[in-house]
Amino acid sequence: CPARKGGQRKQSRAYHRMESEPGLHKLLSNESGIKGALDPLLQWAEKQVPRADHGNTPLFLLATAGVRKLESEDAEWLLDKAWAVLERSPFMCKRSWVKVISGTEEAYYGWVSLNYNFGRLGQTTKQLTLGALDLGGSSLQVTFESEEVQDKDYQVNLSVGSTEHHLYALSHAGFGLNDAFDKSVALVLKRSDGVVEGKRQELEHPCLHKGFRAKYRCLHCRSNPAVMPNPAAQKMYPDNGQPELTLVGKPDWESCNALASAIINNASMFSPSISSLQSVGCDSEHPCALGRHQPEPEGKFYALSGFFVVYKFFGLRSDASFSELLEHGKAFCEKPWQIALDGVVPQPLVEHYCFRAPYVVSLLQDGLHLKEEQITVGSGDITWTLGAALLEAGAFSPSPASRYQGFPASRGTLSWDAVIISVLVLIMMALFLFTLKYFLHCFPFGGWKSQSPLGPSRYSPSYFARLRLGKLETGVWNGKSLQNFVAISEPQDC
């Protein structure tokens, strides 16, 4: 967040956040840009984590959907250049900790973070858990407990103490807020048969304000016959380029709603791989979510990240109805561009919110087959990076059955007998330390100040810092398993 004179802007979050832009995936071939994005975050982290702990604080860079969609050589180049910056930091970092994580990992981490925050994990009696919907700029992560996961690629089993959790975890690439808007531009272009007005390449969009006009590079307006059937138009938009258009606002609320719905109902148009999945029998096994088979979504779900951003933009409560969101979206869409821009706090992509309101509703209702009463929009403080920290700290581990999905090998789940023995040992140690402290307090030795014979504890309440290209966050948790931890992750760009 922009700093005020005399300190950072006060925020109503449980921990502080610092942002730098653009995201890592937008800095390809820009080595100085990578350094410029990382350095401020590292400098900020150095101030948050006590200096004495810098060398013992693990530093991770975890890239997500923005980097996942790049060519492997490009992704490796970015990670190598980022590592060159991180290895000079005072924190503990390894090249293997600078990596791209899978969509399933991102989804799983988000679920762990959500349920850890609500105290649903690690209880003696298994608690009902919450489903997690994590909406970013490029992708959507969906995770919830189910005994009916038929596809092993979407299955994760989590052991917490003596409790097993069987999860459905899937990342829907291309359904994040920014990618969805990009698809809307491609669909508008398709409906114009690939023809735009004159040499200026102007394209009128029904979800943009009257008076809006700006250059735009369209990723999905490439030579895809499903999107661009006109051969003449295909030549204008080659596979290896992102056509630059001039988007012009021509607001039409009904058309905007229909366009958002079309993104959900034409999932296979932009991804040939989804079309093959549908032919396997996804349509015959209800429900089919965004072109992929999904178990029946039961119970409560928390909509996080991008969902929170959209609801917050319109000033809505966490339990606001879909109709309220659409009403606010329509009212905003009807405002001339300059009035709309002047009426909100300065922020990126203000012009996208006219589209985002109907898109979020269509995504939840038609795409994921969820009911209004199942959904609560969660706090912006809950993100998947806490789940990543918990796993790296060894608090929870995927069971061995999930190792094939790329998760770290399980650090071991204690049997119930072992847990009891461990608790008894800890109690005896606590009694010993209490007795020692009492003895030293009553009978001090010549000015010697008592200290814990164990030294600094790995399990003491400590800092947990999260850096994101786009967001850097730090906070204090009293969980026994968190030590100083820094993670840099690709931003959601929303």
C-alpha positions as CSV (number, residue, x, y, z in Angstrom):
1,C,0.0,0.0,0.0
2,P,1.2,3.5,-0.6
3,A,3.1,4.9,2.4
4,R,2.0,8.1,4.1
5,K,4.4,10.5,5.5
6,G,5.4,9.3,8.8
7,G,4.5,5.6,8.3
8,Q,2.3,3.2,6.4
9,R,-1.3,3.7,5.8
10,K,-3.4,2.2,8.6
11,Q,-5.3,-0.8,7.5
12,S,-8.2,-2.8,9.0
13,R,-6.5,-6.1,8.5
14,A,-5.0,-8.6,10.9
15,Y,-1.6,-8.1,9.4
16,H,0.2,-5.6,7.2
17,R,0.3,-5.7,3.4
18,M,2.7,-4.1,1.0
19,E,2.1,-4.2,-2.7
20,S,4.4,-3.9,-5.8
21,E,3.3,-4.2,-9.4
22,P,3.4,-5.6,-12.0
23,G,3.3,-9.3,-11.3
24,L,6.2,-11.6,-12.1
25,H,4.6,-13.0,-15.2
26,K,4.5,-9.5,-16.7
27,L,8.3,-9.0,-16.3
28,L,9.5,-11.5,-18.9
29,S,12.8,-10.3,-20.4
30,N,12.9,-7.4,-17.9
31,E,15.6,-8.3,-15.4
32,S,15.8,-4.9,-13.9
33,G,12.0,-4.9,-13.5
34,I,12.2,-8.2,-11.5
35,K,14.8,-6.7,-9.1
36,G,12.7,-3.5,-8.9
37,A,9.6,-5.5,-7.9
38,L,11.4,-7.7,-5.3
39,D,13.7,-5.3,-3.6
40,P,11.0,-3.1,-1.9
41,L,9.3,-6.3,-0.6
42,L,12.5,-7.7,0.8
43,Q,13.4,-4.4,2.4
44,W,10.0,-4.2,4.0
45,A,10.3,-7.8,5.3
46,E,13.7,-7.1,6.8
47,K,11.9,-4.5,9.0
48,Q,9.1,-6.8,10.0
49,V,11.2,-9.8,11.0
50,P,13.6,-9.2,13.9
51,R,17.2,-8.8,12.6
52,A,18.5,-11.6,14.9
53,D,16.1,-14.0,13.1
54,H,16.8,-13.0,9.5
55,G,19.2,-15.9,8.9
56,N,16.8,-18.5,10.3
57,T,13.7,-17.2,8.4
58,P,12.9,-19.3,5.4
59,L,12.1,-17.4,2.2
60,F,9.9,-18.9,-0.5
61,L,8.8,-17.6,-3.9
62,L,5.7,-19.4,-5.0
63,A,4.4,-18.5,-8.4
64,T,0.9,-19.3,-9.4
65,A,-1.4,-19.0,-12.4
66,G,0.2,-16.0,-14.0
67,V,3.5,-17.9,-14.4
68,R,1.9,-21.4,-14.9
69,K,0.4,-20.2,-18.2
70,L,3.8,-19.2,-19.6
71,E,6.1,-21.5,-21.7
72,S,8.3,-23.6,-19.4
73,E,11.5,-21.9,-20.7
74,D,10.0,-18.4,-19.9
75,A,8.9,-19.5,-16.5
76,E,12.4,-20.9,-15.7
77,W,14.0,-17.7,-16.9
78,L,11.8,-15.6,-14.5
79,L,12.5,-17.9,-11.6
80,D,16.3,-17.9,-12.2
81,K,16.4,-14.1,-12.3
82,A,14.2,-13.9,-9.2
83,W,16.5,-16.3,-7.4
84,A,19.5,-14.1,-8.3
85,V,17.8,-11.4,-6.3
86,L,16.6,-13.5,-3.4
87,E,19.9,-15.3,-2.7
88,R,21.4,-11.9,-1.8
89,S,18.8,-11.3,0.8
90,P,19.6,-11.9,4.5
91,F,16.9,-14.6,4.7
92,M,17.4,-18.3,4.4
93,C,16.5,-19.4,0.8
94,K,17.2,-22.3,-1.6
95,R,16.8,-22.4,-5.3
96,S,14.4,-25.3,-4.9
97,W,12.1,-22.9,-2.9
98,V,11.8,-20.6,-5.8
99,K,9.2,-22.5,-7.9
100,V,5.8,-22.6,-9.6
101,I,3.2,-24.4,-7.7
102,S,0.4,-26.4,-9.3
103,G,-3.2,-25.3,-9.3
104,T,-4.2,-28.2,-7.1
105,E,-1.6,-27.1,-4.5
106,E,-2.9,-23.6,-4.6
107,A,-6.4,-24.8,-4.1
108,Y,-5.4,-27.1,-1.2
109,Y,-3.4,-24.4,0.5
110,G,-6.4,-22.1,0.4
111,W,-8.6,-24.7,2.0
112,V,-6.1,-25.3,4.8
113,S,-5.8,-21.5,5.4
114,L,-9.5,-21.0,5.6
115,N,-10.3,-23.9,7.9
116,Y,-7.2,-23.2,10.1
117,N,-8.5,-19.7,10.6
118,F,-11.9,-21.0,11.7
119,G,-10.5,-23.6,14.0
120,R,-11.9,-26.5,12.0
121,L,-8.6,-28.5,11.8
122,G,-6.7,-30.4,14.5
123,Q,-9.6,-30.9,16.9
124,T,-10.1,-34.1,18.8
125,T,-13.5,-34.5,17.2
126,K,-13.6,-34.0,13.5
127,Q,-15.3,-30.7,12.7
128,L,-17.5,-29.8,9.7
129,T,-15.2,-28.0,7.3
130,L,-15.8,-25.1,4.9
131,G,-15.4,-25.2,1.2
132,A,-13.0,-22.6,-0.3
133,L,-13.5,-20.6,-3.5
134,D,-10.4,-18.6,-4.3
135,L,-10.8,-16.3,-7.2
136,G,-7.7,-14.7,-8.7
137,G,-6.8,-12.7,-11.8
138,S,-6.0,-15.8,-13.9
139,S,-7.7,-18.8,-12.2
140,L,-10.3,-20.0,-9.8
141,Q,-9.5,-22.6,-7.1
142,V,-12.3,-24.8,-5.7
143,T,-11.7,-27.0,-2.7
144,F,-14.1,-28.9,-0.4
145,E,-14.5,-32.2,1.4
146,S,-16.2,-35.0,-0.5
147,E,-16.2,-38.8,-0.4
148,E,-17.3,-38.8,-4.1
149,V,-14.1,-37.6,-5.9
150,Q,-14.0,-39.9,-9.0
151,D,-11.0,-38.4,-10.7
152,K,-7.7,-39.0,-8.8
153,D,-6.2,-35.9,-10.4
154,Y,-8.5,-33.8,-8.2
155,Q,-8.2,-35.7,-5.0
156,V,-6.1,-34.7,-2.0
157,N,-6.1,-36.6,1.4
158,L,-5.0,-34.6,4.4
159,S,-4.1,-36.0,7.8
160,V,-4.3,-33.8,10.9
161,G,-3.5,-35.8,14.0
162,S,-5.9,-38.7,14.0
163,T,-8.3,-37.0,11.6
164,E,-8.5,-37.7,7.8
165,H,-9.9,-35.2,5.3
166,H,-10.8,-36.3,1.8
167,L,-10.7,-33.3,-0.5
168,Y,-11.8,-32.3,-4.0
169,A,-9.3,-29.7,-5.1
170,L,-9.2,-28.1,-8.6
171,S,-7.8,-25.0,-10.2
172,H,-9.9,-23.7,-13.2
173,A,-7.4,-22.0,-15.4
174,G,-8.7,-19.0,-17.4
175,F,-11.7,-18.3,-15.1
176,G,-10.0,-15.6,-12.9
177,L,-11.3,-12.0,-13.1
178,N,-8.8,-10.7,-15.7
179,D,-8.8,-13.7,-17.9
180,A,-12.6,-13.7,-17.9
181,F,-12.7,-10.1,-19.1
182,D,-10.2,-10.9,-21.8
183,K,-12.4,-13.7,-23.0
184,S,-15.3,-11.2,-23.1
185,V,-13.3,-9.0,-25.5
186,A,-12.6,-12.1,-27.7
187,L,-16.3,-13.0,-27.7
188,V,-17.3,-9.4,-28.7
189,L,-14.7,-9.6,-31.5
190,K,-16.0,-13.0,-32.6
191,R,-19.6,-11.6,-32.8
192,S,-18.3,-8.8,-35.0
193,D,-16.9,-11.6,-37.3
194,G,-13.4,-10.3,-36.4
195,V,-14.0,-7.0,-38.1
196,V,-13.3,-3.8,-36.2
197,E,-13.9,-0.2,-37.1
198,G,-11.3,1.3,-39.5
199,K,-7.6,1.3,-39.1
200,R,-7.8,2.3,-35.4
201,Q,-9.1,-1.2,-34.5
202,E,-11.9,0.1,-32.4
203,L,-14.2,-2.4,-30.7
204,E,-17.4,-1.5,-28.8
205,H,-17.9,-3.4,-25.5
206,P,-21.3,-3.5,-23.7
207,C,-19.6,-3.7,-20.2
208,L,-17.6,-0.5,-20.5
209,H,-18.8,2.9,-19.5
210,K,-20.0,5.6,-21.9
211,G,-17.0,7.8,-22.7
212,F,-14.4,5.1,-22.0
213,R,-11.7,4.6,-24.6
214,A,-8.4,2.8,-24.1
215,K,-5.8,0.6,-25.8
216,Y,-6.1,-3.1,-24.9
217,R,-4.0,-6.2,-25.8
218,C,-6.2,-9.2,-26.1
219,L,-4.7,-12.6,-25.2
220,H,-7.6,-14.7,-26.3
221,C,-8.1,-12.9,-29.6
222,R,-5.6,-15.3,-31.3
223,S,-6.1,-17.5,-34.3
224,N,-8.5,-19.9,-32.6
225,P,-11.1,-21.1,-35.1
226,A,-13.7,-21.4,-32.3
227,V,-13.1,-17.8,-31.4
228,M,-12.2,-16.4,-34.8
229,P,-13.9,-18.4,-37.5
230,N,-13.4,-15.8,-40.2
231,P,-10.1,-16.8,-42.1
232,A,-9.4,-13.2,-43.0
233,A,-9.8,-12.2,-39.3
234,Q,-7.4,-15.0,-38.3
235,K,-4.6,-13.5,-40.3
236,M,-5.1,-10.2,-38.4
237,Y,-4.6,-12.0,-35.0
238,P,-1.7,-14.4,-35.2
239,D,-1.0,-17.2,-32.7
240,N,2.2,-15.6,-31.5
241,G,0.8,-12.1,-30.9
242,Q,-1.6,-10.3,-28.7
243,P,-3.7,-8.0,-30.9
244,E,-3.9,-4.4,-29.7
245,L,-7.4,-3.0,-29.9
246,T,-9.0,0.2,-28.9
247,L,-11.9,-0.6,-26.5
248,V,-14.8,1.8,-26.6
249,G,-17.5,1.8,-24.1
250,K,-21.1,1.2,-25.3
251,P,-22.9,0.2,-22.1
252,D,-25.8,-2.2,-22.4
253,W,-26.6,-3.9,-19.1
254,E,-28.6,-6.8,-20.6
255,S,-25.9,-7.5,-23.2
256,C,-23.3,-7.3,-20.5
257,N,-25.1,-9.9,-18.4
258,A,-25.5,-12.2,-21.4
259,L,-21.8,-11.8,-22.2
260,A,-20.7,-12.8,-18.7
261,S,-23.0,-15.8,-18.8
262,A,-21.5,-16.8,-22.2
263,I,-18.0,-17.0,-20.7
264,I,-19.4,-19.6,-18.2
265,N,-21.5,-21.5,-20.7
266,N,-18.8,-21.7,-23.4
267,A,-16.0,-23.1,-21.3
268,S,-14.6,-25.3,-24.0
269,M,-14.4,-22.5,-26.6
270,F,-11.1,-21.2,-25.2
271,S,-9.6,-24.5,-24.1
272,P,-9.5,-27.5,-26.4
273,S,-8.6,-29.8,-23.5
274,I,-11.9,-29.1,-21.7
275,S,-13.8,-30.2,-24.8
276,S,-12.2,-33.7,-24.6
277,L,-13.0,-33.9,-20.9
278,Q,-16.6,-33.2,-21.6
279,S,-16.8,-36.0,-24.1
280,V,-15.7,-38.5,-21.4
281,G,-19.1,-38.1,-19.7
282,C,-18.9,-34.9,-17.7
283,D,-22.3,-33.8,-19.1
284,S,-24.0,-37.0,-18.1
285,E,-22.7,-36.9,-14.5
286,H,-24.3,-33.9,-12.8
287,P,-23.0,-31.5,-11.8
288,C,-20.4,-30.6,-14.4
289,A,-18.6,-27.4,-13.3
290,L,-16.9,-25.3,-15.9
291,G,-16.4,-28.3,-18.2
292,R,-15.0,-30.6,-15.4
293,H,-16.8,-33.2,-13.4
294,Q,-17.4,-32.0,-9.8
295,P,-19.0,-33.8,-6.8
296,E,-22.2,-32.3,-5.5
297,P,-21.1,-29.2,-3.6
298,E,-22.7,-29.5,-0.1
299,G,-22.3,-27.4,3.0
300,K,-21.0,-23.9,3.5
301,F,-18.5,-22.1,1.2
302,Y,-16.3,-19.1,1.7
303,A,-15.7,-17.0,-1.4
304,L,-12.2,-15.4,-1.1
305,S,-9.7,-13.1,-2.8
306,G,-11.3,-11.8,-6.0
307,F,-14.8,-12.3,-4.6
308,F,-13.9,-10.2,-1.6
309,V,-12.4,-7.5,-3.9
310,V,-15.6,-7.3,-5.9
311,Y,-18.0,-7.1,-2.9
312,K,-15.7,-4.6,-1.2
313,F,-15.6,-2.4,-4.3
314,F,-19.4,-2.1,-4.3
315,G,-19.6,-1.7,-0.5
316,L,-21.5,-4.9,0.1
317,R,-21.8,-7.0,3.2
318,S,-20.3,-10.5,3.2
319,D,-23.8,-12.0,3.1
320,A,-25.2,-9.7,0.4
321,S,-27.5,-11.4,-2.1
322,F,-26.8,-11.9,-5.8
323,S,-29.6,-9.4,-6.7
324,E,-27.9,-6.7,-4.5
325,L,-24.6,-7.3,-6.4
326,L,-26.3,-7.0,-9.7
327,E,-28.2,-3.9,-8.7
328,H,-24.9,-2.2,-7.7
329,G,-23.2,-3.4,-10.8
330,K,-26.0,-2.0,-13.0
331,A,-26.0,1.4,-11.2
332,F,-22.2,1.6,-11.6
333,C,-22.4,0.6,-15.3
334,E,-24.8,3.4,-16.1
335,K,-22.5,6.1,-14.9
336,P,-20.4,8.0,-17.5
337,W,-16.8,7.0,-17.3
338,Q,-15.3,10.1,-15.7
339,I,-18.1,10.2,-13.1
340,A,-17.6,6.5,-12.3
341,L,-13.8,7.0,-12.0
342,D,-14.1,10.0,-9.8
343,G,-16.5,8.2,-7.5
344,V,-14.2,5.5,-6.3
345,V,-10.8,5.2,-4.5
346,P,-8.0,5.2,-7.1
347,Q,-7.2,1.6,-8.0
348,P,-6.3,-0.6,-11.0
349,L,-8.9,-1.9,-13.5
350,V,-11.9,0.2,-12.3
351,E,-13.4,-0.2,-15.8
352,H,-13.7,-4.0,-15.3
353,Y,-16.2,-3.8,-12.4
354,C,-19.2,-3.3,-14.7
355,F,-18.4,-6.8,-16.1
356,R,-17.2,-8.3,-12.8
357,A,-20.6,-8.0,-11.1
358,P,-22.6,-10.2,-13.4
359,Y,-19.6,-12.5,-14.0
360,V,-19.3,-13.3,-10.3
361,V,-23.0,-14.2,-10.0
362,S,-22.9,-16.3,-13.2
363,L,-19.7,-18.1,-12.0
364,L,-21.2,-19.1,-8.6
365,Q,-24.7,-19.9,-9.8
366,D,-24.3,-21.4,-13.3
367,G,-20.6,-22.4,-13.2
368,L,-20.3,-24.0,-9.8
369,H,-24.0,-24.8,-9.1
370,L,-24.0,-23.1,-5.7
371,K,-26.9,-21.6,-3.9
372,E,-26.9,-18.2,-2.4
373,E,-27.4,-19.5,1.1
374,Q,-24.3,-21.7,0.8
375,I,-22.0,-18.7,0.2
376,T,-20.3,-16.2,2.5
377,V,-17.8,-13.7,1.1
378,G,-14.8,-14.1,3.3
379,S,-12.3,-11.6,4.6
380,G,-9.5,-10.4,2.3
381,D,-7.1,-11.5,5.1
382,I,-7.6,-15.2,4.3
383,T,-5.4,-16.3,1.4
384,W,-3.7,-19.6,0.4
385,T,-0.2,-18.5,1.5
386,L,-1.0,-19.2,5.1
387,G,-1.8,-22.8,4.1
388,A,1.6,-23.0,2.4
389,A,3.3,-21.8,5.6
390,L,1.5,-24.3,7.7
391,L,2.6,-27.1,5.4
392,E,6.2,-25.9,5.3
393,A,6.2,-25.6,9.1
394,G,5.1,-29.2,9.4
395,A,1.8,-28.5,11.1
396,F,-0.2,-30.5,8.6
397,S,0.7,-32.9,5.8
398,P,-0.9,-34.5,2.8
399,S,-1.2,-38.2,3.3
400,P,1.1,-40.4,1.3
401,A,-1.7,-41.1,-1.2
402,S,-1.4,-37.4,-2.3
403,R,2.3,-37.4,-3.0
404,Y,1.8,-38.1,-6.7
405,Q,0.3,-34.6,-7.1
406,G,3.5,-32.9,-6.4
407,F,3.2,-32.2,-2.7
408,P,6.2,-32.4,-0.4
409,A,6.6,-35.9,1.1
410,S,4.6,-36.2,4.3
411,R,6.5,-35.4,7.4
412,G,4.6,-38.1,9.2
413,T,1.3,-38.3,11.0
414,L,1.5,-39.4,14.6
415,S,-0.6,-42.3,15.8
416,W,-3.0,-41.7,18.6
417,D,-0.7,-43.5,21.1
418,A,2.3,-41.4,20.0
419,V,0.3,-38.2,20.4
420,I,-0.6,-39.2,24.0
421,I,3.1,-40.0,24.8
422,S,4.2,-36.7,23.2
423,V,1.7,-34.7,25.3
424,L,2.9,-36.4,28.5
425,V,6.5,-35.6,27.7
426,L,5.6,-32.0,27.0
427,I,3.7,-31.8,30.4
428,M,6.8,-33.2,32.2
429,M,9.1,-30.7,30.4
430,A,6.7,-27.9,31.4
431,L,6.8,-29.0,35.0
432,F,10.6,-29.2,34.9
433,L,10.9,-25.7,33.4
434,F,8.4,-24.2,35.9
435,T,10.4,-25.8,38.8
436,L,13.7,-24.5,37.4
437,K,12.3,-21.0,36.9
438,Y,10.9,-21.0,40.5
439,F,14.2,-22.2,41.9
440,L,16.3,-19.5,40.0
441,H,13.8,-16.8,41.0
442,C,14.1,-17.7,44.7
443,F,17.8,-18.5,44.7
444,P,19.5,-16.4,42.1
445,F,23.2,-17.0,41.4
446,G,25.3,-13.7,41.7
447,G,23.4,-11.6,39.2
448,W,23.0,-14.3,36.7
449,K,19.6,-13.9,34.9
450,S,17.6,-16.9,34.2
451,Q,17.0,-18.0,30.7
452,S,15.2,-20.9,29.1
453,P,17.7,-23.8,28.8
454,L,16.1,-24.6,25.5
455,G,17.0,-21.3,23.9
456,P,14.8,-19.7,21.2
457,S,12.0,-22.1,20.5
458,R,10.9,-23.1,17.1
459,Y,7.4,-23.4,18.5
460,S,7.1,-20.1,20.3
461,P,4.6,-17.5,19.0
462,S,6.4,-15.8,16.2
463,Y,6.2,-13.8,13.0
464,F,4.8,-15.2,9.8
465,A,5.6,-12.9,6.9
466,R,4.1,-13.3,3.5
467,L,5.5,-11.5,0.5
468,R,3.6,-11.4,-2.8
469,L,4.5,-9.7,-6.0
470,G,1.5,-7.5,-5.6
471,K,1.2,-8.2,-1.9
472,L,3.6,-8.5,1.0
473,E,2.0,-9.4,4.3
474,T,3.2,-10.2,7.8
475,G,1.5,-11.1,11.0
476,V,1.7,-12.8,14.3
477,W,0.1,-16.1,15.0
478,N,0.2,-18.0,18.3
479,G,0.0,-21.3,16.6
480,K,2.8,-23.6,17.9
481,S,4.0,-24.7,14.5
482,L,4.8,-21.3,12.9
483,Q,8.3,-19.9,13.0
484,N,9.5,-16.9,11.0
485,F,8.4,-17.6,7.4
486,V,8.5,-15.5,4.3
487,A,6.8,-16.4,1.0
488,I,6.7,-14.5,-2.2
489,S,3.9,-15.4,-4.5
490,E,2.5,-14.4,-7.9
491,P,-0.3,-11.8,-7.4
492,Q,-3.8,-12.4,-8.4
493,D,-3.9,-9.0,-10.2
494,C,-7.5,-8.3,-9.4
